[in-house]
Amino acid sequence: FVGPHIWRVSIEVRSVRLTTRNANVFVAYSYGPLRQPRPFRTNPPTLARRNTTVYLPHSFAAYTLLETDSALRDALDEPLRVELWVRDIYRKDGPIGFVEAALAPVFDRPWQESSSMPSMVHGFRVLDQVCPIVGSDTPEPRKIGALRLLVFLEDLGLPGQAAVAAVPAVAAVSAPCRARSASPPAAASPNACGSAPLSAGRAHSAAPAPAVAGDGAAASPAYAAAYELEIWRRAEEDKFRAYLVEQEAAMKDRVEEEYRQREAARSEEFQRTYSELRGVEAKVRQKLQELQGREAAIAAEDARSSAQFDEERRRAESACREREEAARRQVAEAQQELELERGRARRLQERIAEVEDDLAAAQRRAGDLEEQLEEAQLKLAKSPLAKAQLELEAARLQLREQHSHMQAIMASRDHFRGKVEELCARLLDQQVPQASPHPDSR
């Protein structure tokens, strides 16, 4: 295109979809290339439920610009930042997310024509996009929903073409009125051009009568009758207009009276409804106070129950810890006693082995002595009798000593074996109760 054109840039924030929460939302944006006198926002706020697409009311705005094609392309390269705000009755309105949308791709869309909008010289382009909403009330940005944005770009042509394109329809409507207004006064009617003002009729009636020509045709009876008829018509028109004024005044009085009565009835209805609402409000406030008192009592009872529960839990945990520590101590003591008894048993076993070794040695010694006794007996048979008897007595004496020593060792062995069996029985008796679960530990 050559030279600046008139462009109409229209933006519609059609719908919004939240995926993380429910909120009363509205959108707002301020875009420098559009030269907005004030930031745009949708109104009223709309309840957006989670994972539900809602359409925003009053979300369309159009802006007219006078720019060249290249200048408008450069201006629309700047992304449009649309902020999503939340309305809360308990807090100040605040943004919860934003969308950054690119408007320059609208120039890549094909031209479209519309027969219902003749003001477009070259047609229009549409950019329909769904943009992710990035959350702004969280430490880390994350997607909280999606927003559908439509951008319309209309070419209205050169400044002169836009004015000419808008004129024909107006001219076609006003031409018949100008044709009727150009007709002679005698052919005019009260309904000319749809709504002729009353002052026009008065101007016609106040106009001077046409001058009577000096020729004979002007002084004829037909001309006089036509003149009188015109004067009568104008007088009737004045009477009819006066009647219309009176009817208008009477109708105005009736309408005002009806409006006054309706306003009085509406005021009474409003006062009655207002008093009922005040009564309902007082009841609701009283119920709210009662609910708040009950809530406070429930909260206090809940706090007391929580404190008591925590105290009982601490006591139970302390008792369990004490029981566990006592059981661990008992187990440790039993294990120590078991180790001691096992050491004693090992020592007794070693002692018994030593005694058995001594017994074996004594038995071997007794065998040796018996062999010596036999040898002595053999020698006695060969030696003198007195010497043989002395040696025999000595051998018997040694044999008795060895026998008594062997009896003492066997008694000691039986004693230690009994002690070991008694200790083992005691250990088994102590381990059996420990293996069964304690009733308090449950």
C-alpha positions as CSV (number, residue, x, y, z in Angstrom):
1,F,0.0,0.0,0.0
2,V,1.1,3.5,-0.8
3,G,0.7,6.2,1.9
4,P,-1.0,6.0,5.3
5,H,-4.2,4.1,5.6
6,I,-6.9,4.1,8.2
7,W,-6.7,0.8,10.1
8,R,-9.1,-0.6,12.7
9,V,-7.4,-3.0,15.1
10,S,-9.9,-5.0,17.2
11,I,-9.0,-7.2,20.1
12,E,-11.4,-9.7,21.7
13,V,-10.5,-11.7,24.8
14,R,-13.0,-14.4,24.2
15,S,-12.6,-17.1,26.9
16,V,-10.4,-18.2,29.7
17,R,-9.8,-21.7,31.3
18,L,-8.1,-22.2,34.6
19,T,-6.5,-25.6,35.5
20,T,-5.4,-25.0,39.1
21,R,-8.1,-23.1,41.0
22,N,-11.5,-21.5,41.0
23,A,-11.6,-17.7,40.9
24,N,-13.7,-14.6,40.0
25,V,-11.5,-13.2,37.2
26,F,-11.3,-10.3,34.7
27,V,-8.6,-9.3,32.2
28,A,-6.8,-6.0,31.7
29,Y,-4.3,-4.8,29.2
30,S,-2.6,-1.5,28.1
31,Y,-0.9,-1.6,24.7
32,G,1.1,1.4,23.6
33,P,0.8,1.0,19.8
34,L,-3.1,1.3,20.1
35,R,-2.8,4.7,21.8
36,Q,-5.4,3.8,24.4
37,P,-6.7,6.7,26.5
38,R,-7.1,4.3,29.5
39,P,-6.3,0.6,30.1
40,F,-8.9,-1.9,28.9
41,R,-10.5,-4.3,31.3
42,T,-13.5,-6.7,31.2
43,N,-16.4,-6.1,33.5
44,P,-18.0,-7.6,35.6
45,P,-15.7,-10.3,36.9
46,T,-16.6,-13.8,35.8
47,L,-16.5,-17.0,37.9
48,A,-14.0,-19.3,36.3
49,R,-14.2,-22.9,37.6
50,R,-11.3,-25.3,37.4
51,N,-10.9,-27.0,34.0
52,T,-14.0,-25.2,32.7
53,T,-13.9,-22.8,29.7
54,V,-15.9,-19.5,30.5
55,Y,-16.6,-16.7,28.1
56,L,-15.8,-13.1,29.4
57,P,-18.4,-10.4,29.0
58,H,-17.7,-7.0,27.3
59,S,-14.4,-8.3,26.1
60,F,-14.3,-6.6,22.6
61,A,-12.5,-3.3,21.9
62,A,-11.7,-1.6,18.6
63,Y,-9.1,1.1,17.9
64,T,-8.7,3.2,14.8
65,L,-5.1,4.1,13.7
66,L,-3.7,6.1,10.8
67,E,-0.5,4.4,9.8
68,T,1.4,3.1,6.9
69,D,1.5,-0.7,6.4
70,S,5.2,-1.0,7.3
71,A,4.8,1.4,10.4
72,L,1.9,-0.7,11.6
73,R,3.8,-3.9,11.2
74,D,6.7,-2.5,13.2
75,A,4.4,-1.3,15.9
76,L,2.6,-4.6,16.3
77,D,5.9,-6.5,16.6
78,E,5.7,-5.5,20.3
79,P,4.0,-8.4,22.2
80,L,0.6,-7.7,23.9
81,R,0.7,-8.4,27.7
82,V,-2.7,-9.4,29.0
83,E,-3.0,-9.7,32.8
84,L,-5.5,-12.0,34.5
85,W,-6.8,-10.4,37.8
86,V,-8.8,-12.0,40.6
87,R,-11.7,-10.4,42.5
88,D,-12.0,-11.3,46.1
89,I,-14.4,-9.7,48.6
90,Y,-12.0,-10.2,51.5
91,R,-8.8,-8.9,49.8
92,K,-7.7,-6.3,47.3
93,D,-7.8,-7.2,43.6
94,G,-4.5,-8.6,42.4
95,P,-3.0,-10.3,39.3
96,I,-2.7,-14.1,39.3
97,G,-1.2,-14.5,35.9
98,F,-0.4,-13.0,32.5
99,V,-0.3,-13.8,28.8
100,E,2.2,-12.4,26.2
101,A,0.6,-12.7,22.8
102,A,2.2,-11.7,19.4
103,L,0.0,-9.6,17.2
104,A,2.4,-9.3,14.2
105,P,1.3,-12.7,12.7
106,V,-2.1,-11.2,11.9
107,F,-0.4,-9.8,8.7
108,D,0.3,-13.4,7.6
109,R,-3.4,-14.3,7.6
110,P,-5.4,-14.1,4.4
111,W,-7.8,-11.3,3.6
112,Q,-11.5,-11.9,4.1
113,E,-14.5,-10.0,2.8
114,S,-17.8,-9.1,4.6
115,S,-20.8,-7.9,2.7
116,S,-22.4,-6.6,5.9
117,M,-19.5,-4.2,6.5
118,P,-19.1,-2.0,3.4
119,S,-16.7,0.4,5.2
120,M,-13.8,-2.1,4.7
121,V,-12.1,-1.2,1.5
122,H,-9.7,-4.2,1.3
123,G,-11.4,-6.5,3.8
124,F,-10.1,-7.8,7.1
125,R,-7.7,-10.4,8.7
126,V,-8.3,-12.5,11.8
127,L,-5.7,-14.0,14.2
128,D,-7.2,-16.6,16.5
129,Q,-4.8,-18.0,19.1
130,V,-4.9,-19.8,22.5
131,C,-2.1,-18.6,24.8
132,P,-0.9,-20.2,28.0
133,I,-1.5,-18.3,31.2
134,V,1.7,-18.0,33.3
135,G,1.1,-17.7,37.1
136,S,2.6,-14.6,38.7
137,D,1.6,-15.3,42.4
138,T,4.0,-18.2,42.8
139,P,7.8,-18.2,43.4
140,E,8.4,-20.2,40.2
141,P,6.4,-19.4,37.0
142,R,4.1,-22.2,35.9
143,K,1.1,-22.6,33.6
144,I,-2.2,-22.1,35.4
145,G,-4.6,-22.1,32.4
146,A,-5.2,-20.9,28.8
147,L,-6.7,-17.8,27.3
148,R,-8.3,-17.5,23.8
149,L,-7.4,-14.2,22.0
150,L,-8.8,-12.9,18.7
151,V,-7.2,-10.0,16.8
152,F,-9.0,-8.4,13.9
153,L,-7.2,-6.1,11.4
154,E,-9.5,-4.1,9.0
155,D,-8.2,-1.9,6.2
156,L,-10.6,1.1,5.8
157,G,-8.5,2.5,3.0
158,L,-7.2,6.1,2.5
159,P,-8.7,8.8,4.7
160,G,-10.8,10.1,1.7
161,Q,-12.0,6.7,0.7
162,A,-13.1,5.9,4.2
163,A,-15.3,9.1,4.3
164,V,-16.7,8.4,0.7
165,A,-17.5,4.8,1.6
166,A,-19.6,5.9,4.5
167,V,-21.5,8.7,2.6
168,P,-23.6,6.8,0.0
169,A,-25.9,5.1,2.5
170,V,-26.6,8.4,4.3
171,A,-27.1,10.2,1.0
172,A,-29.6,7.6,-0.2
173,V,-31.7,8.1,2.9
174,S,-31.6,11.9,2.9
175,A,-32.2,12.4,-0.9
176,P,-36.0,11.9,-0.8
177,C,-36.3,14.3,2.1
178,R,-34.5,17.0,0.2
179,A,-36.7,16.3,-2.8
180,R,-39.9,16.7,-0.8
181,S,-38.6,19.8,1.0
182,A,-38.0,21.4,-2.5
183,S,-41.7,21.0,-3.5
184,P,-44.1,24.0,-3.4
185,P,-45.8,24.8,-0.1
186,A,-49.2,23.9,-1.4
187,A,-48.1,20.3,-2.0
188,A,-46.3,19.9,1.3
189,S,-47.8,17.6,4.1
190,P,-47.2,17.5,7.8
191,N,-45.4,14.1,7.5
192,A,-42.8,15.1,4.9
193,C,-39.3,13.6,5.5
194,G,-40.8,11.5,8.3
195,S,-40.9,14.2,11.0
196,A,-41.4,17.8,9.9
197,P,-41.1,20.3,12.8
198,L,-44.2,22.3,13.8
199,S,-42.4,25.6,13.2
200,A,-42.4,24.9,9.5
201,G,-46.2,24.9,9.4
202,R,-46.3,28.1,11.3
203,A,-43.9,29.7,8.9
204,H,-46.1,28.7,6.0
205,S,-49.2,30.1,7.7
206,A,-47.5,33.3,8.6
207,A,-46.3,33.8,5.0
208,P,-48.0,36.7,3.1
209,A,-50.7,35.9,0.6
210,P,-49.6,35.9,-3.0
211,A,-50.1,39.2,-4.8
212,V,-53.0,39.4,-7.2
213,A,-51.9,39.9,-10.7
214,G,-53.4,42.6,-12.9
215,D,-54.6,40.3,-15.6
216,G,-58.1,39.0,-15.9
217,A,-57.2,35.4,-15.0
218,A,-56.1,36.4,-11.5
219,A,-59.4,38.2,-10.8
220,S,-61.5,35.2,-11.9
221,P,-63.8,33.4,-9.4
222,A,-61.8,30.2,-9.7
223,Y,-58.6,31.9,-8.5
224,A,-60.5,33.5,-5.6
225,A,-61.9,30.1,-4.6
226,A,-58.4,28.6,-4.8
227,Y,-57.1,31.4,-2.7
228,E,-59.8,31.0,-0.1
229,L,-59.2,27.2,-0.1
230,E,-55.5,27.8,0.6
231,I,-56.3,30.2,3.4
232,W,-58.8,27.7,4.9
233,R,-56.3,24.8,4.6
234,R,-53.6,26.8,6.4
235,A,-56.0,27.8,9.1
236,E,-57.1,24.1,9.6
237,E,-53.4,23.1,9.7
238,D,-52.9,25.7,12.5
239,K,-55.9,24.4,14.4
240,F,-54.7,20.8,13.9
241,R,-51.3,21.6,15.1
242,A,-52.8,23.4,18.2
243,Y,-54.9,20.3,18.8
244,L,-51.8,18.2,18.6
245,V,-50.0,20.4,21.0
246,E,-52.9,20.2,23.5
247,Q,-53.0,16.4,23.0
248,E,-49.3,16.2,23.5
249,A,-49.6,18.3,26.8
250,A,-52.5,16.1,28.0
251,M,-50.6,12.9,27.2
252,K,-47.5,14.3,28.8
253,D,-49.5,15.1,32.0
254,R,-51.0,11.5,31.9
255,V,-47.7,10.0,31.4
256,E,-46.1,12.1,34.2
257,E,-49.0,11.1,36.5
258,E,-48.6,7.4,35.7
259,Y,-44.9,7.7,36.2
260,R,-45.4,9.5,39.5
261,Q,-47.8,6.7,40.7
262,R,-45.5,4.0,39.5
263,E,-42.6,5.7,41.1
264,A,-44.5,6.0,44.4
265,A,-45.5,2.3,44.2
266,R,-41.9,1.4,43.3
267,S,-40.7,3.5,46.3
268,E,-43.1,1.8,48.6
269,E,-42.1,-1.6,47.3
270,F,-38.5,-0.7,47.6
271,Q,-39.0,0.5,51.2
272,R,-40.9,-2.7,52.1
273,T,-38.3,-4.9,50.4
274,Y,-35.5,-2.9,52.0
275,S,-37.0,-3.3,55.5
276,E,-37.5,-7.0,54.8
277,L,-33.8,-7.2,53.7
278,R,-32.8,-5.3,56.8
279,G,-34.7,-7.8,58.9
280,V,-33.2,-10.8,57.0
281,E,-29.8,-9.1,57.4
282,A,-30.2,-8.8,61.1
283,K,-31.2,-12.4,61.4
284,V,-28.3,-13.5,59.2
285,R,-26.0,-11.4,61.3
286,Q,-27.3,-12.9,64.5
287,K,-27.0,-16.4,63.0
288,L,-23.5,-15.5,61.9
289,Q,-22.6,-14.4,65.4
290,E,-24.0,-17.6,66.8
291,L,-22.0,-19.6,64.2
292,Q,-18.9,-17.7,65.1
293,G,-19.4,-18.4,68.8
294,R,-20.0,-22.1,68.0
295,E,-17.0,-22.1,65.8
296,A,-14.9,-20.5,68.5
297,A,-16.1,-23.1,71.0
298,I,-15.4,-25.9,68.6
299,A,-11.9,-24.5,67.9
300,A,-11.2,-24.3,71.7
301,E,-12.5,-27.8,72.2
302,D,-10.4,-29.0,69.2
303,A,-7.3,-27.3,70.7
304,R,-8.0,-28.8,74.1
305,S,-8.5,-32.2,72.5
306,S,-5.4,-31.8,70.4
307,A,-3.4,-30.8,73.5
308,Q,-4.7,-33.8,75.5
309,F,-4.1,-36.1,72.6
310,D,-0.5,-34.8,72.3
311,E,0.0,-35.2,76.1
312,E,-1.4,-38.8,76.0
313,R,0.8,-39.6,73.0
314,R,3.9,-38.2,74.8
315,R,3.1,-40.3,77.8
316,A,2.5,-43.4,75.8
317,E,5.7,-42.9,73.9
318,S,7.6,-42.2,77.2
319,A,6.2,-45.4,78.7
320,C,7.0,-47.4,75.6
321,R,10.6,-46.0,75.6
322,E,10.9,-46.9,79.3
323,R,9.6,-50.4,78.7
324,E,11.9,-50.9,75.8
325,E,14.9,-49.6,77.8
326,A,14.0,-51.9,80.7
327,A,13.6,-54.9,78.3
328,R,16.9,-54.0,76.7
329,R,18.6,-53.8,80.1
330,Q,17.1,-57.2,81.1
331,V,18.2,-58.7,77.8
332,A,21.7,-57.3,78.3
333,E,21.9,-58.5,81.9
334,A,20.6,-62.0,80.8
335,Q,23.2,-62.0,78.0
336,Q,25.9,-61.1,80.4
337,E,24.8,-63.7,82.9
338,L,24.7,-66.2,80.1
339,E,28.2,-65.3,79.0
340,L,29.4,-65.6,82.6
341,E,27.7,-69.0,83.0
342,R,29.1,-70.1,79.6
343,G,32.6,-69.1,80.8
344,R,32.1,-70.9,84.1
345,A,30.9,-74.0,82.1
346,R,33.9,-73.8,79.9
347,R,36.1,-73.5,82.9
348,L,34.3,-76.5,84.5
349,Q,34.6,-78.4,81.3
350,E,38.3,-77.7,81.3
351,R,38.6,-78.6,84.9
352,I,36.7,-81.8,84.3
353,A,39.0,-82.6,81.4
354,E,42.0,-81.9,83.6
355,V,40.4,-84.2,86.3
356,E,39.7,-86.9,83.7
357,D,43.3,-86.5,82.5
358,D,44.5,-86.9,86.1
359,L,42.2,-89.9,86.5
360,A,43.6,-91.4,83.4
361,A,47.1,-90.7,84.7
362,A,46.1,-92.2,88.0
363,Q,44.7,-95.2,86.3
364,R,47.8,-95.6,84.3
365,R,49.8,-95.1,87.5
366,A,47.6,-97.8,89.1
367,G,48.2,-100.1,86.2
368,D,51.9,-99.4,86.5
369,L,51.7,-100.1,90.2
370,E,49.8,-103.3,89.6
371,E,52.5,-104.3,87.1
372,Q,55.1,-103.3,89.7
373,L,53.1,-105.3,92.2
374,E,53.1,-108.3,90.0
375,E,56.8,-107.8,89.4
376,A,57.2,-107.4,93.2
377,Q,55.2,-110.5,93.8
378,L,57.4,-112.3,91.3
379,K,60.4,-110.9,92.9
380,L,58.9,-111.7,96.3
381,A,58.6,-115.2,95.2
382,K,62.3,-115.0,94.5
383,S,63.3,-112.6,97.4
384,P,63.0,-113.0,101.0
385,L,59.5,-112.9,102.5
386,A,59.8,-109.8,104.8
387,K,61.0,-107.6,102.0
388,A,58.2,-108.8,99.8
389,Q,55.6,-108.0,102.5
390,L,56.9,-104.5,103.1
391,E,56.8,-103.7,99.4
392,L,53.3,-105.2,99.2
393,E,52.1,-103.0,102.1
394,A,53.6,-100.0,100.5
395,A,51.9,-100.8,97.2
396,R,48.6,-101.4,98.9
397,L,48.9,-98.1,100.7
398,Q,49.6,-96.3,97.4
399,L,46.7,-98.1,95.7
400,R,44.3,-96.9,98.5
401,E,45.6,-93.3,98.2
402,Q,45.1,-93.4,94.4
403,H,41.7,-94.9,94.8
404,S,40.6,-92.2,97.3
405,H,42.1,-89.5,95.1
406,M,40.1,-90.9,92.2
407,Q,36.9,-91.0,94.2
408,A,37.4,-87.3,95.2
409,I,37.9,-86.4,91.5
410,M,34.8,-88.3,90.5
411,A,32.8,-86.5,93.2
412,S,34.1,-83.1,92.1
413,R,33.2,-83.9,88.5
414,D,29.6,-84.9,89.5
415,H,29.3,-81.8,91.6
416,F,30.4,-79.5,88.7
417,R,28.2,-81.3,86.3
418,G,25.1,-80.8,88.5
419,K,26.0,-77.0,88.8
420,V,26.3,-76.7,85.0
421,E,22.9,-78.4,84.5
422,E,21.2,-76.2,87.1
423,L,22.6,-73.0,85.4
424,C,21.5,-74.2,82.0
425,A,18.0,-74.9,83.4
426,R,17.9,-71.4,84.9
427,L,18.9,-69.7,81.6
428,L,16.2,-71.6,79.7
429,D,13.6,-70.5,82.3
430,Q,14.7,-66.9,81.8
431,Q,14.7,-67.0,78.0
432,V,11.2,-68.5,77.7
433,P,9.4,-65.4,79.3
434,Q,11.4,-63.1,77.2
435,A,10.4,-64.9,74.0
436,S,6.6,-64.4,74.7
437,P,5.3,-60.8,73.8
438,H,4.8,-58.4,76.7
439,P,1.1,-57.4,77.1
440,D,2.1,-53.7,77.7
441,S,4.3,-53.6,74.5
442,R,1.2,-54.0,72.3
